Amino acid sequence: MKFCRECNTSVLPYAMVVLISGTIGFLTWLTLGLSEPPAMVRIGASIGVSLAVGATLTHYVISCMRRHCRHQERFARRSGPTRPGNLGSTSA
């Protein structure tokens, strides 16, 4: 999992994953409360759903960050042209 320095320091996507998965887990816990299962089943199912949603969203966030990172292109432009016909020579 190699990200550029700017994408690696971003905490907001992971905070959103924790917030969404916690909310879904809490809603699962509330919904299972309507059907009167034992308390351990209710807690276990809520934790399981929260972990599954968290893992899925984390995978999605990482793949999107890799796909949409524009910082690498900016660094490549600074290091020199990479066009097929231009080998980086500066002689005119």
Biopython code that builds the backbone (N, CA, C, O; Angstrom):
import numpy as np
from Bio.PDB.StructureBuilder import StructureBuilder

atoms = [
    (1, "MET", "N", (0.850, -1.152, 0.000)),
    (1, "MET", "CA", (0.000, 0.000, 0.000)),
    (1, "MET", "C", (0.906, 1.228, 0.000)),
    (1, "MET", "O", (1.213, 1.770, 1.062)),
    (2, "LYS", "N", (1.327, 1.660, -1.158)),
    (2, "LYS", "CA", (2.190, 2.826, -1.272)),
    (2, "LYS", "C", (1.383, 4.011, -1.765)),
    (2, "LYS", "O", (0.887, 4.024, -2.892)),
    (3, "PHE", "N", (1.262, 5.003, -0.900)),
    (3, "PHE", "CA", (0.607, 6.246, -1.259)),
    (3, "PHE", "C", (1.660, 7.335, -1.274)),
    (3, "PHE", "O", (2.723, 7.197, -0.669)),
    (4, "CYS", "N", (1.359, 8.406, -1.963)),
    (4, "CYS", "CA", (2.253, 9.550, -1.899)),
    (4, "CYS", "C", (2.121, 10.198, -0.516)),
    (4, "CYS", "O", (1.219, 9.859, 0.250)),
    (5, "ARG", "N", (3.003, 11.108, -0.213)),
    (5, "ARG", "CA", (3.038, 11.718, 1.114)),
    (5, "ARG", "C", (1.748, 12.470, 1.434)),
    (5, "ARG", "O", (1.276, 12.429, 2.570)),
    (6, "GLU", "N", (1.177, 13.153, 0.452)),
    (6, "GLU", "CA", (-0.031, 13.941, 0.703)),
    (6, "GLU", "C", (-1.260, 13.065, 0.923)),
    (6, "GLU", "O", (-2.103, 13.385, 1.760)),
    (7, "CYS", "N", (-1.370, 11.964, 0.181)),
    (7, "CYS", "CA", (-2.518, 11.069, 0.360)),
    (7, "CYS", "C", (-2.390, 10.247, 1.643)),
    (7, "CYS", "O", (-3.394, 9.874, 2.249)),
    (8, "ASN", "N", (-1.172, 9.972, 2.046)),
    (8, "ASN", "CA", (-0.946, 9.136, 3.221)),
    (8, "ASN", "C", (-1.303, 9.855, 4.512)),
    (8, "ASN", "O", (-1.643, 9.200, 5.498)),
    (9, "THR", "N", (-1.236, 11.173, 4.537)),
    (9, "THR", "CA", (-1.512, 11.911, 5.768)),
    (9, "THR", "C", (-2.984, 12.262, 5.937)),
    (9, "THR", "O", (-3.359, 12.842, 6.956)),
    (10, "SER", "N", (-3.806, 11.935, 4.991)),
    (10, "SER", "CA", (-5.222, 12.268, 5.069)),
    (10, "SER", "C", (-5.946, 11.306, 6.016)),
    (10, "SER", "O", (-5.940, 10.095, 5.798)),
    (11, "VAL", "N", (-6.559, 11.843, 7.052)),
    (11, "VAL", "CA", (-7.259, 11.047, 8.058)),
    (11, "VAL", "C", (-8.764, 11.012, 7.791)),
    (11, "VAL", "O", (-9.452, 10.104, 8.259)),
    (12, "LEU", "N", (-9.271, 11.970, 7.059)),
    (12, "LEU", "CA", (-10.708, 12.105, 6.855)),
    (12, "LEU", "C", (-11.365, 10.859, 6.240)),
    (12, "LEU", "O", (-12.424, 10.460, 6.724)),
    (13, "PRO", "N", (-10.800, 10.223, 5.204)),
    (13, "PRO", "CA", (-11.480, 9.038, 4.663)),
    (13, "PRO", "C", (-11.627, 7.916, 5.685)),
    (13, "PRO", "O", (-12.654, 7.239, 5.727)),
    (14, "TYR", "N", (-10.602, 7.722, 6.507)),
    (14, "TYR", "CA", (-10.667, 6.657, 7.506)),
    (14, "TYR", "C", (-11.608, 7.019, 8.651)),
    (14, "TYR", "O", (-12.243, 6.138, 9.230)),
    (15, "ALA", "N", (-11.704, 8.290, 8.980)),
    (15, "ALA", "CA", (-12.666, 8.718, 9.991)),
    (15, "ALA", "C", (-14.094, 8.487, 9.504)),
    (15, "ALA", "O", (-14.968, 8.099, 10.279)),
    (16, "MET", "N", (-14.319, 8.727, 8.225)),
    (16, "MET", "CA", (-15.647, 8.477, 7.649)),
    (16, "MET", "C", (-15.971, 6.984, 7.673)),
    (16, "MET", "O", (-17.116, 6.607, 7.921)),
    (17, "VAL", "N", (-14.977, 6.131, 7.417)),
    (17, "VAL", "CA", (-15.194, 4.678, 7.467)),
    (17, "VAL", "C", (-15.609, 4.262, 8.869)),
    (17, "VAL", "O", (-16.546, 3.480, 9.029)),
    (18, "VAL", "N", (-14.921, 4.776, 9.891)),
    (18, "VAL", "CA", (-15.253, 4.431, 11.275)),
    (18, "VAL", "C", (-16.649, 4.946, 11.633)),
    (18, "VAL", "O", (-17.419, 4.242, 12.286)),
    (19, "LEU", "N", (-16.975, 6.153, 11.216)),
    (19, "LEU", "CA", (-18.288, 6.722, 11.513)),
    (19, "LEU", "C", (-19.411, 5.921, 10.847)),
    (19, "LEU", "O", (-20.415, 5.605, 11.485)),
    (20, "ILE", "N", (-19.238, 5.598, 9.573)),
    (20, "ILE", "CA", (-20.286, 4.858, 8.853)),
    (20, "ILE", "C", (-20.438, 3.447, 9.397)),
    (20, "ILE", "O", (-21.558, 2.984, 9.612)),
    (21, "SER", "N", (-19.311, 2.750, 9.624)),
    (21, "SER", "CA", (-19.424, 1.370, 10.113)),
    (21, "SER", "C", (-19.973, 1.335, 11.542)),
    (21, "SER", "O", (-20.707, 0.412, 11.896)),
    (22, "GLY", "N", (-19.629, 2.317, 12.357)),
    (22, "GLY", "CA", (-20.207, 2.380, 13.704)),
    (22, "GLY", "C", (-21.698, 2.639, 13.671)),
    (22, "GLY", "O", (-22.451, 2.050, 14.446)),
    (23, "THR", "N", (-22.128, 3.511, 12.784)),
    (23, "THR", "CA", (-23.560, 3.804, 12.649)),
    (23, "THR", "C", (-24.327, 2.574, 12.179)),
    (23, "THR", "O", (-25.399, 2.268, 12.701)),
    (24, "ILE", "N", (-23.780, 1.873, 11.195)),
    (24, "ILE", "CA", (-24.440, 0.658, 10.690)),
    (24, "ILE", "C", (-24.494, -0.415, 11.771)),
    (24, "ILE", "O", (-25.500, -1.111, 11.910)),
    (25, "GLY", "N", (-23.408, -0.550, 12.538)),
    (25, "GLY", "CA", (-23.410, -1.513, 13.641)),
    (25, "GLY", "C", (-24.448, -1.169, 14.696)),
    (25, "GLY", "O", (-25.136, -2.051, 15.211)),
    (26, "PHE", "N", (-24.560, 0.119, 15.016)),
    (26, "PHE", "CA", (-25.556, 0.556, 15.995)),
    (26, "PHE", "C", (-26.977, 0.314, 15.480)),
    (26, "PHE", "O", (-27.843, -0.130, 16.234)),
    (27, "LEU", "N", (-27.216, 0.601, 14.209)),
    (27, "LEU", "CA", (-28.550, 0.352, 13.642)),
    (27, "LEU", "C", (-28.868, -1.140, 13.619)),
    (27, "LEU", "O", (-30.021, -1.527, 13.805)),
    (28, "THR", "N", (-27.862, -1.978, 13.394)),
    (28, "THR", "CA", (-28.072, -3.429, 13.448)),
    (28, "THR", "C", (-28.447, -3.850, 14.864)),
    (28, "THR", "O", (-29.349, -4.665, 15.058)),
    (29, "TRP", "N", (-27.753, -3.291, 15.852)),
    (29, "TRP", "CA", (-28.045, -3.609, 17.237)),
    (29, "TRP", "C", (-29.480, -3.202, 17.593)),
    (29, "TRP", "O", (-30.194, -3.940, 18.271)),
    (30, "LEU", "N", (-29.889, -2.017, 17.125)),
    (30, "LEU", "CA", (-31.264, -1.573, 17.392)),
    (30, "LEU", "C", (-32.289, -2.452, 16.686)),
    (30, "LEU", "O", (-33.327, -2.781, 17.259)),
    (31, "THR", "N", (-32.003, -2.829, 15.454)),
    (31, "THR", "CA", (-32.952, -3.648, 14.692)),
    (31, "THR", "C", (-33.089, -5.037, 15.300)),
    (31, "THR", "O", (-34.195, -5.570, 15.386)),
    (32, "LEU", "N", (-31.977, -5.626, 15.721)),
    (32, "LEU", "CA", (-32.055, -6.948, 16.345)),
    (32, "LEU", "C", (-32.764, -6.904, 17.694)),
    (32, "LEU", "O", (-33.256, -7.926, 18.173)),
    (33, "GLY", "N", (-32.815, -5.740, 18.299)),
    (33, "GLY", "CA", (-33.540, -5.593, 19.564)),
    (33, "GLY", "C", (-35.033, -5.774, 19.403)),
    (33, "GLY", "O", (-35.730, -6.087, 20.369)),
    (34, "LEU", "N", (-35.530, -5.582, 18.198)),
    (34, "LEU", "CA", (-36.964, -5.757, 17.951)),
    (34, "LEU", "C", (-37.370, -7.224, 17.907)),
    (34, "LEU", "O", (-38.531, -7.547, 18.155)),
    (35, "SER", "N", (-36.439, -8.113, 17.598)),
    (35, "SER", "CA", (-36.786, -9.523, 17.462)),
    (35, "SER", "C", (-36.435, -10.349, 18.694)),
    (35, "SER", "O", (-36.626, -11.565, 18.687)),
    (36, "GLU", "N", (-35.927, -9.720, 19.749)),
    (36, "GLU", "CA", (-35.645, -10.357, 21.038)),
    (36, "GLU", "C", (-34.676, -11.545, 20.975)),
    (36, "GLU", "O", (-34.964, -12.585, 21.568)),
    (37, "PRO", "N", (-33.546, -11.425, 20.282)),
    (37, "PRO", "CA", (-32.550, -12.503, 20.374)),
    (37, "PRO", "C", (-31.781, -12.360, 21.692)),
    (37, "PRO", "O", (-31.882, -11.331, 22.360)),
    (38, "PRO", "N", (-31.021, -13.378, 22.062)),
    (38, "PRO", "CA", (-30.201, -13.231, 23.280)),
    (38, "PRO", "C", (-29.198, -12.079, 23.121)),
    (38, "PRO", "O", (-28.814, -11.717, 22.009)),
    (39, "ALA", "N", (-28.793, -11.525, 24.245)),
    (39, "ALA", "CA", (-27.929, -10.337, 24.224)),
    (39, "ALA", "C", (-26.595, -10.608, 23.528)),
    (39, "ALA", "O", (-26.101, -9.746, 22.801)),
    (40, "MET", "N", (-26.016, -11.763, 23.730)),
    (40, "MET", "CA", (-24.714, -12.061, 23.114)),
    (40, "MET", "C", (-24.833, -12.191, 21.588)),
    (40, "MET", "O", (-23.925, -11.790, 20.860)),
    (41, "VAL", "N", (-25.928, -12.738, 21.113)),
    (41, "VAL", "CA", (-26.146, -12.837, 19.666)),
    (41, "VAL", "C", (-26.301, -11.444, 19.079)),
    (41, "VAL", "O", (-25.753, -11.137, 18.020)),
    (42, "ARG", "N", (-27.039, -10.622, 19.766)),
    (42, "ARG", "CA", (-27.270, -9.241, 19.317)),
    (42, "ARG", "C", (-25.956, -8.451, 19.248)),
    (42, "ARG", "O", (-25.698, -7.753, 18.267)),
    (43, "ILE", "N", (-25.138, -8.564, 20.284)),
    (43, "ILE", "CA", (-23.852, -7.860, 20.321)),
    (43, "ILE", "C", (-22.898, -8.432, 19.277)),
    (43, "ILE", "O", (-22.223, -7.680, 18.574)),
    (44, "GLY", "N", (-22.841, -9.750, 19.174)),
    (44, "GLY", "CA", (-21.946, -10.394, 18.204)),
    (44, "GLY", "C", (-22.309, -10.054, 16.766)),
    (44, "GLY", "O", (-21.433, -9.797, 15.941)),
    (45, "ALA", "N", (-23.597, -10.054, 16.472)),
    (45, "ALA", "CA", (-24.031, -9.712, 15.116)),
    (45, "ALA", "C", (-23.730, -8.252, 14.796)),
    (45, "ALA", "O", (-23.327, -7.928, 13.679)),
    (46, "SER", "N", (-23.921, -7.386, 15.759)),
    (46, "SER", "CA", (-23.636, -5.959, 15.538)),
    (46, "SER", "C", (-22.152, -5.720, 15.301)),
    (46, "SER", "O", (-21.781, -4.956, 14.409)),
    (47, "ILE", "N", (-21.306, -6.362, 16.087)),
    (47, "ILE", "CA", (-19.859, -6.225, 15.892)),
    (47, "ILE", "C", (-19.440, -6.823, 14.564)),
    (47, "ILE", "O", (-18.613, -6.247, 13.857)),
    (48, "GLY", "N", (-20.005, -7.981, 14.214)),
    (48, "GLY", "CA", (-19.670, -8.614, 12.932)),
    (48, "GLY", "C", (-20.058, -7.756, 11.738)),
    (48, "GLY", "O", (-19.287, -7.620, 10.788)),
    (49, "VAL", "N", (-21.249, -7.181, 11.786)),
    (49, "VAL", "CA", (-21.706, -6.316, 10.698)),
    (49, "VAL", "C", (-20.845, -5.060, 10.626)),
    (49, "VAL", "O", (-20.485, -4.614, 9.537)),
    (50, "SER", "N", (-20.516, -4.495, 11.772)),
    (50, "SER", "CA", (-19.679, -3.296, 11.797)),
    (50, "SER", "C", (-18.295, -3.578, 11.219)),
    (50, "SER", "O", (-17.771, -2.767, 10.456)),
    (51, "LEU", "N", (-17.697, -4.716, 11.570)),
    (51, "LEU", "CA", (-16.382, -5.078, 11.028)),
    (51, "LEU", "C", (-16.441, -5.363, 9.523)),
    (51, "LEU", "O", (-15.534, -4.987, 8.781)),
    (52, "ALA", "N", (-17.502, -6.023, 9.084)),
    (52, "ALA", "CA", (-17.634, -6.313, 7.650)),
    (52, "ALA", "C", (-17.797, -5.027, 6.840)),
    (52, "ALA", "O", (-17.168, -4.865, 5.794)),
    (53, "VAL", "N", (-18.629, -4.125, 7.318)),
    (53, "VAL", "CA", (-18.817, -2.847, 6.624)),
    (53, "VAL", "C", (-17.527, -2.033, 6.661)),
    (53, "VAL", "O", (-17.157, -1.416, 5.662)),
    (54, "GLY", "N", (-16.842, -2.026, 7.797)),
    (54, "GLY", "CA", (-15.578, -1.302, 7.910)),
    (54, "GLY", "C", (-14.515, -1.844, 6.971)),
    (54, "GLY", "O", (-13.798, -1.071, 6.336)),
    (55, "ALA", "N", (-14.405, -3.163, 6.873)),
    (55, "ALA", "CA", (-13.411, -3.762, 5.973)),
    (55, "ALA", "C", (-13.735, -3.452, 4.513)),
    (55, "ALA", "O", (-12.840, -3.142, 3.727)),
    (56, "THR", "N", (-15.000, -3.536, 4.159)),
    (56, "THR", "CA", (-15.398, -3.251, 2.777)),
    (56, "THR", "C", (-15.147, -1.786, 2.423)),
    (56, "THR", "O", (-14.618, -1.492, 1.351)),
    (57, "LEU", "N", (-15.514, -0.881, 3.299)),
    (57, "LEU", "CA", (-15.295, 0.539, 3.029)),
    (57, "LEU", "C", (-13.813, 0.901, 3.021)),
    (57, "LEU", "O", (-13.392, 1.750, 2.235)),
    (58, "THR", "N", (-13.020, 0.272, 3.879)),
    (58, "THR", "CA", (-11.577, 0.528, 3.873)),
    (58, "THR", "C", (-10.961, 0.084, 2.556)),
    (58, "THR", "O", (-10.130, 0.790, 1.986)),
    (59, "HIS", "N", (-11.364, -1.079, 2.075)),
    (59, "HIS", "CA", (-10.878, -1.549, 0.776)),
    (59, "HIS", "C", (-11.267, -0.575, -0.334)),
    (59, "HIS", "O", (-10.461, -0.279, -1.216)),
    (60, "TYR", "N", (-12.481, -0.087, -0.289)),
    (60, "TYR", "CA", (-12.968, 0.865, -1.287)),
    (60, "TYR", "C", (-12.185, 2.184, -1.222)),
    (60, "TYR", "O", (-11.804, 2.726, -2.260)),
    (61, "VAL", "N", (-11.947, 2.693, -0.032)),
    (61, "VAL", "CA", (-11.222, 3.950, 0.133)),
    (61, "VAL", "C", (-9.789, 3.815, -0.384)),
    (61, "VAL", "O", (-9.294, 4.699, -1.084)),
    (62, "ILE", "N", (-9.133, 2.726, -0.047)),
    (62, "ILE", "CA", (-7.752, 2.525, -0.496)),
    (62, "ILE", "C", (-7.679, 2.417, -2.010)),
    (62, "ILE", "O", (-6.796, 3.008, -2.632)),
    (63, "SER", "N", (-8.598, 1.671, -2.609)),
    (63, "SER", "CA", (-8.563, 1.535, -4.069)),
    (63, "SER", "C", (-8.876, 2.863, -4.757)),
    (63, "SER", "O", (-8.282, 3.172, -5.790)),
    (64, "CYS", "N", (-9.787, 3.643, -4.210)),
    (64, "CYS", "CA", (-10.093, 4.952, -4.795)),
    (64, "CYS", "C", (-8.928, 5.915, -4.647)),
    (64, "CYS", "O", (-8.646, 6.689, -5.562)),
    (65, "MET", "N", (-8.246, 5.880, -3.506)),
    (65, "MET", "CA", (-7.095, 6.758, -3.312)),
    (65, "MET", "C", (-5.974, 6.404, -4.280)),
    (65, "MET", "O", (-5.302, 7.298, -4.796)),
    (66, "ARG", "N", (-5.766, 5.147, -4.530)),
    (66, "ARG", "CA", (-4.748, 4.742, -5.505)),
    (66, "ARG", "C", (-5.127, 5.188, -6.911)),
    (66, "ARG", "O", (-4.293, 5.692, -7.663)),
    (67, "ARG", "N", (-6.389, 4.997, -7.250)),
    (67, "ARG", "CA", (-6.839, 5.286, -8.606)),
    (67, "ARG", "C", (-6.896, 6.773, -8.908)),
    (67, "ARG", "O", (-6.595, 7.183, -10.029)),
    (68, "HIS", "N", (-7.274, 7.584, -7.940)),
    (68, "HIS", "CA", (-7.513, 9.000, -8.202)),
    (68, "HIS", "C", (-6.411, 9.925, -7.698)),
    (68, "HIS", "O", (-6.591, 11.142, -7.712)),
    (69, "CYS", "N", (-5.290, 9.393, -7.260)),
    (69, "CYS", "CA", (-4.196, 10.233, -6.769)),
    (69, "CYS", "C", (-3.557, 10.962, -7.941)),
    (69, "CYS", "O", (-3.055, 10.330, -8.870)),
    (70, "ARG", "N", (-3.574, 12.278, -7.900)),
    (70, "ARG", "CA", (-2.979, 13.100, -8.946)),
    (70, "ARG", "C", (-1.610, 13.642, -8.528)),
    (70, "ARG", "O", (-0.948, 14.331, -9.304)),
    (71, "HIS", "N", (-1.194, 13.333, -7.313)),
    (71, "HIS", "CA", (0.072, 13.856, -6.826)),
    (71, "HIS", "C", (1.254, 13.222, -7.548)),
    (71, "HIS", "O", (2.264, 13.887, -7.777)),
    (72, "GLN", "N", (1.143, 11.954, -7.906)),
    (72, "GLN", "CA", (2.243, 11.282, -8.608)),
    (72, "GLN", "C", (2.479, 11.912, -9.971)),
    (72, "GLN", "O", (3.625, 12.025, -10.406)),
    (73, "GLU", "N", (1.416, 12.323, -10.650)),
    (73, "GLU", "CA", (1.576, 12.977, -11.956)),
    (73, "GLU", "C", (2.299, 14.305, -11.813)),
    (73, "GLU", "O", (3.105, 14.670, -12.669)),
    (74, "ARG", "N", (2.021, 15.023, -10.747)),
    (74, "ARG", "CA", (2.673, 16.305, -10.528)),
    (74, "ARG", "C", (4.165, 16.106, -10.294)),
    (74, "ARG", "O", (4.977, 16.883, -10.796)),
    (75, "PHE", "N", (4.537, 15.067, -9.531)),
    (75, "PHE", "CA", (5.943, 14.797, -9.289)),
    (75, "PHE", "C", (6.634, 14.314, -10.560)),
    (75, "PHE", "O", (7.806, 14.625, -10.773)),
    (76, "ALA", "N", (5.938, 13.566, -11.405)),
    (76, "ALA", "CA", (6.517, 13.074, -12.650)),
    (76, "ALA", "C", (6.771, 14.227, -13.613)),
    (76, "ALA", "O", (7.763, 14.218, -14.341)),
    (77, "ARG", "N", (5.883, 15.221, -13.624)),
    (77, "ARG", "CA", (6.082, 16.378, -14.498)),
    (77, "ARG", "C", (7.289, 17.200, -14.066)),
    (77, "ARG", "O", (7.976, 17.779, -14.908)),
    (78, "ARG", "N", (7.553, 17.258, -12.778)),
    (78, "ARG", "CA", (8.702, 18.019, -12.295)),
    (78, "ARG", "C", (10.019, 17.347, -12.654)),
    (78, "ARG", "O", (11.013, 18.022, -12.920)),
    (79, "SER", "N", (10.027, 16.019, -12.661)),
    (79, "SER", "CA", (11.289, 15.313, -12.890)),
    (79, "SER", "C", (11.707, 15.327, -14.345)),
    (79, "SER", "O", (12.868, 15.048, -14.644)),
    (80, "GLY", "N", (10.823, 15.635, -15.245)),
    (80, "GLY", "CA", (11.173, 15.724, -16.655)),
    (80, "GLY", "C", (10.075, 15.178, -17.530)),
    (80, "GLY", "O", (9.187, 14.467, -17.058)),
    (81, "PRO", "N", (10.133, 15.510, -18.810)),
    (81, "PRO", "CA", (9.092, 15.030, -19.724)),
    (81, "PRO", "C", (9.229, 13.527, -19.942)),
    (81, "PRO", "O", (10.331, 12.980, -19.980)),
    (82, "THR", "N", (8.085, 12.885, -20.083)),
    (82, "THR", "CA", (8.082, 11.437, -20.284)),
    (82, "THR", "C", (7.360, 11.069, -21.570)),
    (82, "THR", "O", (6.824, 9.966, -21.681)),
    (83, "ARG", "N", (7.336, 11.953, -22.523)),
    (83, "ARG", "CA", (6.676, 11.650, -23.789)),
    (83, "ARG", "C", (7.542, 10.690, -24.587)),
    (83, "ARG", "O", (8.765, 10.724, -24.457)),
    (84, "PRO", "N", (6.946, 9.836, -25.409)),
    (84, "PRO", "CA", (7.715, 8.827, -26.138)),
    (84, "PRO", "C", (8.779, 9.406, -27.071)),
    (84, "PRO", "O", (9.861, 8.831, -27.184)),
    (85, "GLY", "N", (8.507, 10.514, -27.735)),
    (85, "GLY", "CA", (9.446, 11.077, -28.700)),
    (85, "GLY", "C", (10.520, 11.946, -28.053)),
    (85, "GLY", "O", (11.526, 12.260, -28.688)),
    (86, "ASN", "N", (10.319, 12.333, -26.812)),
    (86, "ASN", "CA", (11.227, 13.246, -26.141)),
    (86, "ASN", "C", (11.930, 12.504, -25.018)),
    (86, "ASN", "O", (11.284, 12.119, -24.045)),
    (87, "LEU", "N", (13.216, 12.297, -25.123)),
    (87, "LEU", "CA", (13.955, 11.528, -24.140)),
    (87, "LEU", "C", (14.506, 12.388, -23.029)),
    (87, "LEU", "O", (15.337, 11.929, -22.246)),
    (88, "GLY", "N", (14.069, 13.602, -22.946)),
    (88, "GLY", "CA", (14.493, 14.463, -21.865)),
    (88, "GLY", "C", (15.713, 15.288, -22.195)),
    (88, "GLY", "O", (16.278, 15.930, -21.309)),
    (89, "SER", "N", (16.129, 15.290, -23.426)),
    (89, "SER", "CA", (17.299, 16.083, -23.787)),
    (89, "SER", "C", (16.905, 17.553, -23.895)),
    (89, "SER", "O", (15.820, 17.880, -24.376)),
    (90, "THR", "N", (17.784, 18.422, -23.448)),
    (90, "THR", "CA", (17.470, 19.853, -23.459)),
    (90, "THR", "C", (18.198, 20.576, -24.567)),
    (90, "THR", "O", (18.080, 21.796, -24.685)),
    (91, "SER", "N", (18.951, 19.854, -25.385)),
    (91, "SER", "CA", (19.672, 20.525, -26.486)),
    (91, "SER", "C", (18.707, 20.862, -27.602)),
    (91, "SER", "O", (17.823, 20.071, -27.932)),
    (92, "ALA", "N", (18.880, 22.042, -28.185)),
    (92, "ALA", "CA", (17.960, 22.461, -29.243)),
    (92, "ALA", "C", (18.679, 22.521, -30.569)),
    (92, "ALA", "O", (18.072, 22.856, -31.586)),
]
sb = StructureBuilder()
sb.init_structure("model")
sb.init_model(0)
sb.init_chain("A")
sb.init_seg("    ")
for serial, (resi, resn, name, xyz) in enumerate(atoms, 1):
    if name == "N":
        sb.init_residue(resn, " ", resi, " ")
    sb.init_atom(name, np.array(xyz, "f"), 0.0, 1.0, " ", f" {name:<3s}", serial, name[0])
structure = sb.get_structure()
